[in-house]
Amino acid sequence: MVAITLPASPVTRPGARAVMIQDSLDLKNLVAADLELVELAIAKVLGQRPPRLTGIIDHVSEYRGKRFRPLLALLTARVLGCDSPGRVDLAVAMEMMHTASLVHDDILDNAETRRHIPTVHSRWGSQSAVLLGDYLFSHAFVLAARVGDTQVTLEVAETARKVCEGELKQNLEAGNWLLPETDYLDIIEGKTAELMAASCRLMGVHARASDAQCAALDAYGRSLGMAFQMADDLLDLEGDENTTGKSLGTDLEQGKVTLPIIHALAQANDRDKAALLALLKTSGSKNRAALRRPLEAAGSLAYTRRKAEEYVGAARKALASLPEGPHRQALLNAADRALHRAC
């Protein structure tokens, strides 16, 4: 495959949105029938609710995004030649966990919009949103149990624990602008990369793949997730809310340290560090541009893109031992897409 070249700013590259949509469609075409089964299963799961919950559950159903985690799971299943009914349950479980984490994230970030609609907590309050997130997590556990494999059930529960652990670590470090890069990497491995790793690894466990193949799938998804989060860090600084469909600058407002900030502070002399820290204390969603200038001057945005590219390279390398074919190539393409996110 032709080596990719990172644009100066992936969120403003001309035609990036159109390319991203087309790439997404190309990936989904390979497992279109399976994705339709996933959609039907999600509708069935969320349709089994008391009438009083109809409004809030119908609202969270509108959070539907690119179904990226189910897509990873289904492509993995095809790479491994797995067509069991359990593959759909696991794909849906991953989407339930992802949606639950979004509902909880929006509360922590005090975000007002998600995918172009009001967040759950802004409509129904934080208490109901917390409970809804827990409700969605519980559905993931039920779906995993239906697969009938104790190891799969255990790993789904472990994934939920690790995701919550990563979010908790990030929350406890809020406002710690001098967080070391190693601690940042540990946080995002839990809050973002773990669920992508699980989407691939769990399908390997379910398909009775070898230990080496399961490890390769875990490494692929984990590296992909790391790159995905770094791209998200850049979006929070450079993105356009009309394109992303969600509130931006919330990381800054909540004191969540991202890689560009970590890098800039590590490179700065005492005077520049003091100035940047003073700016961070007042920066938010309304003045992201003011913060971008010192980050660009320090080479911190470019550094973040390079680190993301390194993780994409690791993700691609991890797939080398898996069977060749269009579905493996689609996973390779999915890794590249992490670098060119517009939403």
Rosetta blueprint (number, residue, H / E / L):
1 M L
2 V L
3 A L
4 I L
5 T L
6 L L
7 P L
8 A L
9 S L
10 P L
11 V L
12 T L
13 R L
14 P L
15 G L
16 A H
17 R H
18 A H
19 V H
20 M H
21 I H
22 Q H
23 D H
24 S H
25 L H
26 D H
27 L H
28 K H
29 N H
30 L L
31 V L
32 A H
33 A H
34 D H
35 L H
36 E H
37 L H
38 V H
39 E H
40 L H
41 A H
42 I H
43 A H
44 K H
45 V H
46 L H
47 G H
48 Q L
49 R L
50 P L
51 P H
52 R H
53 L H
54 T H
55 G H
56 I H
57 I H
58 D H
59 H H
60 V H
61 S H
62 E L
63 Y L
64 R L
65 G L
66 K L
67 R L
68 F H
69 R H
70 P H
71 L H
72 L H
73 A H
74 L H
75 L H
76 T H
77 A H
78 R H
79 V H
80 L L
81 G L
82 C L
83 D L
84 S L
85 P L
86 G H
87 R H
88 V H
89 D H
90 L H
91 A H
92 V H
93 A H
94 M H
95 E H
96 M H
97 M H
98 H H
99 T H
100 A H
101 S H
102 L H
103 V H
104 H H
105 D H
106 D H
107 I H
108 L H
109 D H
110 N L
111 A L
112 E L
113 T E
114 R E
115 R L
116 H L
117 I E
118 P E
119 T L
120 V H
121 H H
122 S H
123 R H
124 W H
125 G L
126 S H
127 Q H
128 S H
129 A H
130 V H
131 L H
132 L H
133 G H
134 D H
135 Y H
136 L H
137 F H
138 S H
139 H H
140 A H
141 F H
142 V H
143 L H
144 A H
145 A H
146 R H
147 V L
148 G L
149 D L
150 T H
151 Q H
152 V H
153 T H
154 L H
155 E H
156 V H
157 A H
158 E H
159 T H
160 A H
161 R H
162 K H
163 V H
164 C H
165 E H
166 G H
167 E H
168 L H
169 K H
170 Q H
171 N H
172 L H
173 E L
174 A L
175 G L
176 N L
177 W L
178 L L
179 L L
180 P L
181 E H
182 T H
183 D H
184 Y H
185 L H
186 D H
187 I H
188 I H
189 E H
190 G H
191 K H
192 T H
193 A H
194 E H
195 L H
196 M H
197 A H
198 A H
199 S H
200 C H
201 R H
202 L H
203 M H
204 G H
205 V H
206 H H
207 A L
208 R L
209 A L
210 S L
211 D H
212 A H
213 Q H
214 C H
215 A H
216 A H
217 L H
218 D H
219 A H
220 Y H
221 G H
222 R H
223 S H
224 L H
225 G H
226 M H
227 A H
228 F H
229 Q H
230 M H
231 A H
232 D H
233 D H
234 L H
235 L H
236 D H
237 L H
238 E H
239 G L
240 D L
241 E H
242 N H
243 T H
244 T H
245 G L
246 K L
247 S L
248 L L
249 G L
250 T H
251 D H
252 L H
253 E H
254 Q L
255 G L
256 K L
257 V L
258 T L
259 L H
260 P H
261 I H
262 I H
263 H H
264 A H
265 L H
266 A H
267 Q H
268 A L
269 N L
270 D H
271 R H
272 D H
273 K H
274 A H
275 A H
276 L H
277 L H
278 A H
279 L H
280 L H
281 K H
282 T H
283 S L
284 G L
285 S L
286 K L
287 N L
288 R H
289 A H
290 A H
291 L H
292 R H
293 R H
294 P H
295 L H
296 E H
297 A H
298 A L
299 G L
300 S H
301 L H
302 A H
303 Y H
304 T H
305 R H
306 R H
307 K H
308 A H
309 E H
310 E H
311 Y H
312 V H
313 G H
314 A H
315 A H
316 R H
317 K H
318 A H
319 L H
320 A H
321 S H
322 L L
323 P L
324 E L
325 G L
326 P H
327 H H
328 R H
329 Q H
330 A H
331 L H
332 L H
333 N H
334 A H
335 A H
336 D H
337 R H
338 A H
339 L H
340 H H
341 R L
342 A L
343 C L
